Amino acid sequence: METESKVARLCRLKHEIEERIEDSWLFPEQGPVRGFLGTGSIMFVGERPSTGQFPDPKVQRLYDVLVELGIADSHLTDAIKCRGKVKESYPSDLAIHKRVFDREIEIVRPRLIIALGNDAYRLILFSLADNGIPLRGVYHYSYRFGPSPGEEFKRQVKEAVEGFVGPHDLA
């Protein structure tokens, strides 16, 4: 079955990342959300993992929205796989991160990529220039959007995925 093949390939890639990239972090599975092992047609890409711990209320916001919108099978990843602080320089060797990201795209074959924040959008735009996968951006799930950050984030994601999932799938 193709999905099992994707999961097996992602598991091998996950193991390689953990062995070769120091201080790496990948989105974990939680409930119906598969995180890095998600094989759905939508890929969510952040810039790089933070130094926070999981579960974190901000990451939980992302997971809750995915479940609520019926897209918990989405692939969740970061372009840069090692942890870093906001505005910290990228690792000196970005080549391994790009190779891993390109392999993720090859394995998952998303129909849509959603960048989580402006920095992620700019970082991956160049990588996607010639592959025909649509790229849409939303604010990062950790941003504060007035009195109801979860609702604003959900609205943005719902708007970004319209046309890629059926309207009956979106809450």
Buried (B, 14 or more C-beta within 10 A) or exposed (E): EEEEEBBEBBEEBBEBBEEEBEEBBBBBBBEEBBBBBBBBBBBBBBBBBBEEEBEEEBBBBBBBBBBBBBBBBBBBBBBBBBBBEEEEEBBEEEEBBBEBBEBBBEBBBBBBBBBBBEBBBEBBEEBBEEEEBEBBBBBBBBBEEEEEBBEBBBBBBBEBBEEBBEEEEBE
